[in-house]
Amino acid sequence: MNILLLGSGGREHALAWKISQSPYCDALFIAPGNGGTQLHGENVQIAADDLGAIAHFVLTHQIDMVVPGPEAPLVAGIYNFFKNRKELEHIPVIGPSAEGAQLEGSKSFAKAFMQKHHIPTAKYREFKKEQIQQGLRYLDHHSLPLVLKADGLAAGKGVLICHSTEEAKAGFSSMLNGQFGDAGNKVLVEEFLKGKEVSIFVLSDGTHYKILPPAKDYKRAYDHDEGPNTGGMGAVSPVAFVDHNFLLRVVDAIIEPTINGLLQDHITYKGIIYFGLMAVNQKPYVIEYNCRFGDPEAQVIIPRIESDLLDIFLHIHQDTLNEVYIRLDQRACATIVAASGGYPGQYEKGESITGLEEVTDSLIFHAGTKRDANGKWQSNGGRVLAISSLAATLTHAVNCSMENIKKIHFDNMFYRKDIGQDILL
């Protein structure tokens, strides 16, 4: 099979690494890819959400399957785009329909879906730009802390946790006045849930589902969960408090009502559902849905999947996911992200990266890298790369990643030194 993988981050490098190992994979193309993905296939200079260019490439290169990595092409409707064209309808696109992708593309849509299907989530109200004064008055009487969320896609950064009314009003006004562009045309004000966060990933063919290993990611830029929200600075899997009983509660209260709700609402969903959960006194609540693997959670989940990923994707396409047994590595995995100074704000690109060849017993997943004319590695993004390690215990996995990331250097590089420590304590 010829595979086209869409995206350019660390998640896509992890997917490329895994897909390229499949006996089904004859050729792998990544659009647009990064410095690391070209180690496993051929990068092509097409934007991940340029549906017309993707369709042309698929037809001219005899592509047999399209695997969208990020949310943008899914929210843009790539599944529908292929299904509605005679020459493309037979090619599997591993992801939900445009309406299914609205679970991530619109937090307002997701909240309405959860209310309709009695899925536990935080209480909320939503406001549009023309309701800004009404919203400001509402904030005067809201308990603290509270959560502000831009309705649309904001690269994982459209969430603010506010500890004062003044902070909430400033953030609320900024969002509705264009801080996140169209993503902030509507803002949700949510109650703050205090508990433990965990990410649960489910593969679904629309009827059946399989649960992948749980993971926990670390969104804040700096140690001790300080600094601004980022796309994610590290992740671990498994997560100690996600025991059998908690997972049963997640299945009964969240996963099955979501799968059944999609069926009842006639929403086609053939791909990955990410449940961002908060455990409050061991009761799970949905913080958010995503319609794809998380990043950097993919860098700890994909290494733990021993089964052939393309075989699983084929069963998703064929509605036979119930026939698959997914073999998992029982070892723990920890990943630590090396980022450019200034991220998630302004940062420099083109910094020389050294020490990659010194990394041992770990996987290196590139995110924002490129090679210069001499083949030397350079930084090319905010999150530059991640070090993932498998080990018998989470402590050993974290220590291995930490020792290896110390071997890597580029100007103004920084990383969190406390990944996993809250779980290990």
C-alpha positions as CSV (number, residue, x, y, z in Angstrom):
1,M,0.0,0.0,0.0
2,N,1.0,3.6,-0.7
3,I,0.2,5.7,2.4
4,L,-0.1,9.5,2.6
5,L,0.3,10.8,6.2
6,L,-0.7,14.4,6.8
7,G,1.0,16.7,9.3
8,S,4.4,18.0,10.4
9,G,4.7,17.5,14.2
10,G,6.1,15.1,16.7
11,R,2.9,13.1,16.5
12,E,3.4,12.6,12.7
13,H,7.0,11.5,13.2
14,A,5.7,8.9,15.7
15,L,3.1,7.8,13.2
16,A,5.6,7.7,10.3
17,W,8.0,5.6,12.5
18,K,5.2,3.1,13.2
19,I,3.5,3.0,9.8
20,S,6.8,2.4,8.0
21,Q,7.3,-0.8,10.0
22,S,4.1,-2.4,8.6
23,P,4.4,-5.1,6.0
24,Y,1.5,-3.4,4.3
25,C,3.5,-0.3,3.7
26,D,5.2,-0.1,0.3
27,A,5.7,3.6,0.2
28,L,5.1,6.4,2.8
29,F,4.6,10.0,1.9
30,I,4.3,12.8,4.5
31,A,2.7,16.1,3.7
32,P,4.4,18.4,4.6
33,G,6.4,16.4,7.2
34,N,9.5,17.5,9.2
35,G,13.1,16.6,9.4
36,G,12.4,13.4,11.3
37,T,9.6,12.1,9.1
38,Q,11.9,11.9,6.1
39,L,13.8,9.2,7.9
40,H,10.8,6.9,7.3
41,G,9.3,8.2,4.0
42,E,9.3,11.0,1.5
43,N,8.2,14.5,2.5
44,V,6.0,16.3,0.0
45,Q,5.5,20.1,0.2
46,I,1.7,20.1,0.5
47,A,-0.1,21.7,3.5
48,A,-2.0,19.2,5.6
49,D,-5.3,21.0,5.0
50,D,-4.9,21.8,1.3
51,L,-7.6,19.3,0.2
52,G,-7.3,20.0,-3.5
53,A,-3.6,19.5,-3.6
54,I,-3.9,16.4,-1.4
55,A,-6.5,14.9,-3.8
56,H,-4.3,15.6,-6.8
57,F,-1.3,13.9,-5.1
58,V,-3.4,10.9,-4.1
59,L,-4.6,10.3,-7.7
60,T,-1.1,10.9,-9.3
61,H,0.7,8.7,-6.8
62,Q,-1.7,5.8,-6.5
63,I,-2.3,6.4,-2.8
64,D,-4.2,3.6,-1.0
65,M,-4.9,5.3,2.3
66,V,-4.8,8.8,3.8
67,V,-3.9,9.2,7.5
68,P,-4.6,12.7,8.8
69,G,-2.4,13.5,11.9
70,P,-3.6,16.9,13.0
71,E,-7.1,18.2,13.5
72,A,-7.1,20.9,10.7
73,P,-7.7,18.6,7.7
74,L,-10.4,16.7,9.7
75,V,-12.2,19.8,10.7
76,A,-11.9,21.1,7.1
77,G,-13.8,18.0,6.0
78,I,-11.3,15.8,4.3
79,Y,-13.3,12.7,5.0
80,N,-16.4,14.2,3.3
81,F,-14.2,15.6,0.5
82,F,-13.1,12.1,-0.5
83,K,-16.5,10.4,0.0
84,N,-18.2,12.9,-2.2
85,R,-15.9,12.4,-5.2
86,K,-16.3,9.3,-7.4
87,E,-12.6,9.1,-8.1
88,L,-11.6,9.3,-4.4
89,E,-14.5,7.6,-2.6
90,H,-12.8,4.2,-2.4
91,I,-9.7,5.5,-0.6
92,P,-9.8,5.1,3.1
93,V,-9.4,8.3,5.2
94,I,-8.7,7.4,8.8
95,G,-10.7,10.0,10.6
96,P,-14.2,11.3,11.3
97,S,-16.5,13.2,9.0
98,A,-16.6,16.9,9.2
99,E,-19.5,16.8,11.6
100,G,-17.7,14.3,13.8
101,A,-14.6,16.5,13.8
102,Q,-16.7,19.3,15.3
103,L,-16.3,17.5,18.6
104,E,-12.9,19.2,18.5
105,G,-13.5,22.0,16.1
106,S,-16.3,23.6,18.2
107,K,-16.3,23.4,22.0
108,S,-19.9,24.7,21.8
109,F,-20.9,21.7,19.6
110,A,-19.1,19.3,21.9
111,K,-20.9,20.7,25.0
112,A,-24.3,20.5,23.3
113,F,-23.5,16.9,22.3
114,M,-22.5,16.0,25.9
115,Q,-25.6,17.6,27.3
116,K,-27.8,15.7,24.8
117,H,-26.3,12.4,25.6
118,H,-25.9,12.9,29.3
119,I,-22.1,12.7,29.3
120,P,-20.6,14.3,32.5
121,T,-18.8,17.6,31.9
122,A,-18.2,20.9,33.6
123,K,-21.1,23.4,33.7
124,Y,-20.8,26.3,31.3
125,R,-22.3,29.2,29.5
126,E,-21.3,30.6,26.0
127,F,-21.1,34.1,24.8
128,K,-20.7,35.7,21.3
129,K,-18.9,39.0,20.5
130,E,-22.2,40.9,20.6
131,Q,-22.8,39.6,24.1
132,I,-19.5,40.8,25.6
133,Q,-21.1,43.2,28.1
134,Q,-23.5,40.5,29.2
135,G,-20.6,38.1,29.6
136,L,-18.6,40.6,31.7
137,R,-21.5,41.0,34.1
138,Y,-21.8,37.2,34.3
139,L,-18.1,37.0,35.3
140,D,-18.7,39.4,38.2
141,H,-20.8,36.7,39.9
142,H,-18.9,33.5,38.8
143,S,-17.0,31.5,41.4
144,L,-13.3,31.3,41.1
145,P,-11.2,29.9,39.6
146,L,-13.0,29.6,36.3
147,V,-12.0,28.4,32.8
148,L,-12.3,30.4,29.6
149,K,-12.2,28.5,26.3
150,A,-12.2,29.8,22.7
151,D,-14.8,27.9,20.8
152,G,-12.7,27.0,17.8
153,L,-9.2,25.6,17.0
154,A,-6.4,27.5,18.7
155,A,-3.5,25.1,18.5
156,G,-4.0,23.9,22.0
157,K,-3.6,27.4,23.5
158,G,-7.2,28.7,23.6
159,V,-7.8,27.8,27.2
160,L,-7.3,30.2,30.2
161,I,-7.6,29.2,33.9
162,C,-8.4,32.5,35.7
163,H,-7.9,33.0,39.4
164,S,-9.4,36.5,39.7
165,T,-12.4,38.3,38.2
166,E,-10.0,40.9,36.7
167,E,-8.0,38.3,35.0
168,A,-11.1,36.6,33.7
169,K,-12.5,39.8,32.3
170,A,-9.3,40.7,30.5
171,G,-9.0,37.2,29.0
172,F,-12.7,37.1,28.0
173,S,-12.4,40.5,26.3
174,S,-9.2,39.6,24.6
175,M,-10.6,36.3,23.2
176,L,-13.8,37.9,21.8
177,N,-11.7,40.8,20.4
178,G,-9.6,38.5,18.2
179,Q,-6.8,37.1,20.3
180,F,-7.3,33.7,18.6
181,G,-8.9,34.9,15.4
182,D,-12.1,33.3,14.3
183,A,-11.6,30.6,17.0
184,G,-12.6,33.2,19.6
185,N,-15.8,34.3,17.9
186,K,-17.6,32.5,20.7
187,V,-16.2,32.0,24.2
188,L,-17.2,29.4,26.8
189,V,-17.1,30.2,30.5
190,E,-16.8,27.0,32.4
191,E,-16.7,25.9,36.1
192,F,-13.3,24.8,37.2
193,L,-13.0,21.2,38.0
194,K,-10.3,20.3,40.5
195,G,-8.9,16.8,40.1
196,K,-6.4,14.7,38.2
197,E,-6.2,14.9,34.4
198,V,-5.8,12.0,32.1
199,S,-6.1,11.4,28.3
200,I,-8.0,8.3,27.1
201,F,-7.7,7.4,23.4
202,V,-10.2,5.2,21.6
203,L,-10.1,3.8,18.1
204,S,-13.6,3.4,16.5
205,D,-14.9,2.2,13.2
206,G,-18.2,3.9,14.0
207,T,-19.8,1.0,15.8
208,H,-17.0,-0.9,17.6
209,Y,-14.2,0.6,19.6
210,K,-10.9,-0.3,21.2
211,I,-9.3,1.5,24.1
212,L,-5.6,2.4,23.9
213,P,-3.3,2.9,26.9
214,P,-4.1,6.0,29.0
215,A,-1.6,8.9,29.0
216,K,-1.1,12.1,30.9
217,D,0.4,15.2,29.2
218,Y,1.8,18.3,30.6
219,K,0.5,21.5,29.0
220,R,2.2,24.3,31.0
221,A,5.5,25.6,29.7
222,Y,7.5,25.4,32.9
223,D,8.1,23.1,35.9
224,H,5.4,22.9,38.6
225,D,2.7,23.6,36.0
226,E,3.7,27.2,35.7
227,G,3.8,29.5,32.7
228,P,1.4,29.7,29.7
229,N,-0.4,26.8,28.1
230,T,1.5,25.1,25.2
231,G,0.8,22.3,22.8
232,G,2.3,19.9,25.4
233,M,5.8,19.7,27.0
234,G,5.8,16.0,27.8
235,A,3.7,12.9,28.5
236,V,3.7,9.6,30.4
237,S,1.8,6.3,30.0
238,P,0.4,4.4,31.9
239,V,-1.3,6.6,34.5
240,A,-1.3,5.1,38.1
241,F,-4.8,6.2,39.2
242,V,-6.4,4.8,36.0
243,D,-7.2,1.4,37.5
244,H,-9.7,-1.1,36.3
245,N,-12.6,0.4,38.3
246,F,-12.0,3.9,37.1
247,L,-11.7,2.7,33.5
248,L,-15.1,0.9,33.9
249,R,-16.6,4.2,35.0
250,V,-15.1,5.9,32.0
251,V,-16.5,3.3,29.6
252,D,-20.0,3.4,31.2
253,A,-20.4,7.1,31.6
254,I,-18.4,8.5,28.7
255,I,-17.0,6.2,26.0
256,E,-20.2,4.2,25.3
257,P,-22.5,7.2,25.5
258,T,-20.2,9.0,23.0
259,I,-20.1,6.1,20.5
260,N,-23.8,5.5,20.8
261,G,-24.5,9.2,20.6
262,L,-22.6,9.5,17.3
263,L,-24.6,6.6,16.0
264,Q,-27.9,8.1,17.2
265,D,-27.1,11.4,15.6
266,H,-26.0,9.7,12.3
267,I,-22.5,11.1,12.6
268,T,-19.9,9.1,10.7
269,Y,-16.8,8.6,12.9
270,K,-14.1,6.2,11.7
271,G,-10.8,7.1,13.5
272,I,-9.4,8.3,16.8
273,I,-11.4,9.8,19.7
274,Y,-9.4,11.6,22.3
275,F,-11.1,12.0,25.7
276,G,-9.5,14.7,27.8
277,L,-10.8,13.8,31.3
278,M,-10.7,15.2,34.8
279,A,-11.0,12.7,37.6
280,V,-12.9,14.4,40.5
281,N,-13.0,12.1,43.5
282,Q,-12.5,9.2,41.0
283,K,-15.5,10.3,38.9
284,P,-14.6,11.1,35.3
285,Y,-15.7,14.3,33.5
286,V,-14.9,15.3,29.9
287,I,-12.8,18.4,29.7
288,E,-12.5,18.2,25.9
289,Y,-12.7,15.9,22.9
290,N,-10.1,15.7,20.2
291,C,-10.5,13.9,16.9
292,R,-7.0,12.6,16.6
293,F,-4.0,11.5,18.6
294,G,-2.7,14.0,21.0
295,D,0.8,15.5,20.7
296,P,2.9,14.6,22.7
297,E,0.7,11.8,24.0
298,A,1.2,10.0,20.6
299,Q,4.9,9.8,21.4
300,V,4.1,7.6,24.5
301,I,1.1,5.7,23.2
302,I,2.3,4.7,19.7
303,P,5.6,3.1,21.0
304,R,3.4,0.9,23.3
305,I,1.3,-0.5,20.4
306,E,2.9,-3.7,19.3
307,S,0.3,-4.6,16.7
308,D,0.5,-3.5,13.1
309,L,-1.0,0.0,13.0
310,L,-1.9,-0.2,9.3
311,D,-3.8,-3.5,9.9
312,I,-5.8,-1.7,12.6
313,F,-6.5,1.2,10.3
314,L,-7.7,-1.3,7.6
315,H,-10.1,-2.8,10.1
316,I,-11.4,0.6,11.0
317,H,-12.1,1.3,7.3
318,Q,-13.8,-2.1,6.9
319,D,-16.0,-1.8,10.0
320,T,-14.4,-4.8,11.5
321,L,-12.5,-3.3,14.4
322,N,-14.2,-5.9,16.8
323,E,-12.1,-8.6,15.1
324,V,-8.8,-7.0,16.1
325,Y,-6.8,-7.8,19.1
326,I,-4.4,-4.9,19.8
327,R,-1.2,-6.2,21.5
328,L,0.4,-3.7,23.9
329,D,3.8,-3.3,25.3
330,Q,3.4,-3.6,29.1
331,R,6.3,-1.3,29.7
332,A,5.9,2.3,30.7
333,C,6.8,5.1,28.4
334,A,7.8,8.7,29.1
335,T,8.5,11.5,26.6
336,I,10.1,14.9,27.3
337,V,9.8,17.8,24.8
338,A,12.8,20.1,24.0
339,A,11.4,23.5,23.0
340,S,12.8,26.8,21.6
341,G,13.3,29.6,24.1
342,G,10.3,31.9,24.1
343,Y,7.8,29.2,23.1
344,P,4.8,29.3,23.1
345,G,5.4,33.0,22.2
346,Q,8.1,34.3,19.9
347,Y,11.1,32.1,19.3
348,E,14.1,31.8,17.0
349,K,14.5,29.2,14.2
350,G,17.6,27.8,12.6
351,E,19.5,27.0,15.7
352,S,22.1,24.2,15.3
353,I,21.2,21.0,17.1
354,T,23.9,18.7,18.4
355,G,24.1,15.5,20.4
356,L,21.4,13.5,18.7
357,E,23.8,10.7,17.8
358,E,24.7,10.4,21.6
359,V,21.1,9.4,22.5
360,T,20.9,5.7,23.5
361,D,18.0,3.4,24.6
362,S,15.5,6.1,23.6
363,L,13.4,7.2,20.6
364,I,13.8,10.7,19.1
365,F,10.7,12.1,17.6
366,H,11.3,15.3,15.6
367,A,8.7,18.1,15.6
368,G,10.2,21.4,14.5
369,T,13.5,20.3,12.8
370,K,15.1,20.6,9.4
371,R,18.4,19.9,7.8
372,D,20.7,22.6,6.4
373,A,22.6,22.4,3.1
374,N,25.3,20.3,4.8
375,G,22.8,17.9,6.3
376,K,23.2,19.3,9.8
377,W,20.1,19.4,12.1
378,Q,18.5,22.8,12.9
379,S,15.5,23.9,14.9
380,N,12.5,24.9,12.9
381,G,9.7,25.3,15.3
382,G,8.6,26.0,18.9
383,R,8.5,22.3,20.0
384,V,11.7,21.0,18.4
385,L,11.8,17.3,19.3
386,A,10.9,14.8,22.0
387,I,12.8,12.0,23.7
388,S,10.6,8.9,24.4
389,S,11.8,5.9,26.5
390,L,10.3,2.6,27.3
391,A,11.2,0.9,30.6
392,A,9.9,-1.6,33.1
393,T,8.7,1.2,35.4
394,L,7.7,4.7,34.8
395,T,10.5,5.9,37.1
396,H,13.1,4.2,34.8
397,A,11.3,5.5,31.7
398,V,11.4,9.1,33.0
399,N,15.0,8.9,34.1
400,C,16.1,7.5,30.7
401,S,14.4,10.3,28.8
402,M,15.8,12.9,31.2
403,E,19.4,11.5,30.9
404,N,19.1,11.5,27.1
405,I,17.6,14.9,26.7
406,K,20.6,16.3,28.6
407,K,22.8,15.1,25.7
408,I,21.1,17.4,23.2
409,H,21.9,21.0,22.7
410,F,20.7,24.1,20.7
411,D,20.7,27.7,21.7
412,N,17.9,28.7,24.1
413,M,16.7,25.1,24.4
414,F,14.5,24.4,27.4
415,Y,12.5,21.5,28.7
416,R,10.5,20.6,31.8
417,K,12.4,18.6,34.4
418,D,9.3,17.4,36.4
419,I,7.5,15.3,33.8
420,G,5.9,12.4,35.5
421,Q,7.0,13.5,39.0
422,D,3.4,14.1,40.2
423,I,2.5,10.5,39.4
424,L,5.7,9.0,40.8
425,L,5.3,10.7,44.2
